Amino acid sequence: MVRIEGLHKSFGDLSVLKGVDIDVPHRQVLVIIGPSGSGKSTLLRCVNHLETPSAGKIYLEGELVNDTAQGPKAFEKHLNRIRCKLGMVFQQFNLFPHMTVIENVMEAPVHVLKQGRDQARHKAEQLLDKVGLIEKTDVYPAMLSGGQQQRVAIARALAMEPKVMLFDEVTSALDPELVGDVLRVMENLAKDGMTMMVVTHEMGFAEQVGDRVIFMAEGVVVEDSAPKEMFSNPKEMRTRQFLSEILK
């Protein structure tokens, strides 16, 4: 579903990604862990070209995402089409404050996918029910908890019917008691067969829901294994050091 080949990303003299190679098969939940500054979030942002790779190739369903050879106007059109297949949820919720919950979820399907408002509303209601917020349909984001806003953000991303969902530390800004509701929504998506790339510090989620776990440090993939192996018998010293600290 997603293939990353030789991905490099630098910001000036700072090299953040140093030749990353990853394959994510259809329906797989890939969890990416590692210390802050290891390049995890930059990796996700490169997948949908929120950050422009310095070198390397990214493919979605066999199609080159960063195909810049076709010229600026053609590339912009190409990228907009690709991004419709990639749902991304960030640490910050980024909901439109002047719109109700259901208007937030309907916005992109109406204006990007050109769905009729009745069709978009019906789909939005289904998604809000899926994330446990159907009773908040006509509420404004400011009246919701952080966990509720994050679940709306997930519903909004799902409204575009993406092929892959990218989650970038979506629980790190939440109070601890609100984390569980968001993780349950993500777990249900995994059970439904959604292909997912998840950057997280939630090791329990990584172990229980992930099909595969990658440990990154200093811009490279240090270790790539099944969750059970990663957490019970990591092979690399750098992985063992990280897990011993974070699982204290």
Steps between C-alpha positions, in 0.01 A plus 500: 500500500783740596861456391781732610838471332819676608318791664715792610386829648717789606417843640800708405804328651283280726448152359176359648442190285803308374393241246179342632354193325155376609225288343149511647272228358125537458309482832817509711529713814858626511596669827806726505668564835817678603637797694411859420698630205540158339311601184171320564267793437709625208465155343119519515498856368714392205254222413229752407754764393432747781879492507685471169748210507861597432556166324330165459165375376159447661235286333130460579339197334794492259465865400789738566383764748794741461494498120622855449630441146161581347520875567356719781137524385469132410673402825259709709204327336664160545575572866145613576370172357753296700417683823135401466621143557703590810322596821719669759427580863738725690594563862297821484138457395484787247119504491325801351380687812216682320344175374300242691630147537302368206592798282867426570456141384293597193725781375754305293256250343278789384775730371769254391308183407201707378251286691148626547432640846243232583740222405786665690285552809383139501862379478610748768230374737617141445859598576408698810308199623809288426719720720235522773397862451167492319343698786748786437392559137399865539752598768794734433857374561560738792230314695678165465781342701836445334428131457164573339658754264761243398228245425325760282833554321518125432142500366587798280799316352290185444233702316735516201495118486881473504697190410755567777474679834801683645493573874765736636516474881127563519473436876807691620311826563215331690442462871571137599135418571402602146758289317309171523199617297721610211706180505181291494387679184838425341483138613156462339637646175775240510243223551308634199811450286618859456863532393664719764834664575503607865764708676438464872648480848216270609692174532194301607325596176812416300525155655131409492375658177808530280573231243856626480713746696789711373746664737664813359792699638708778347319484168537129425301182560693322774270202541191362324314204645175353626374668820561195720863481390553875527377523859616166641830448319628806311813418303672840490664665800352841406150347500558337838620830648194687373249241619664466841456874550148537365361187669629588848 
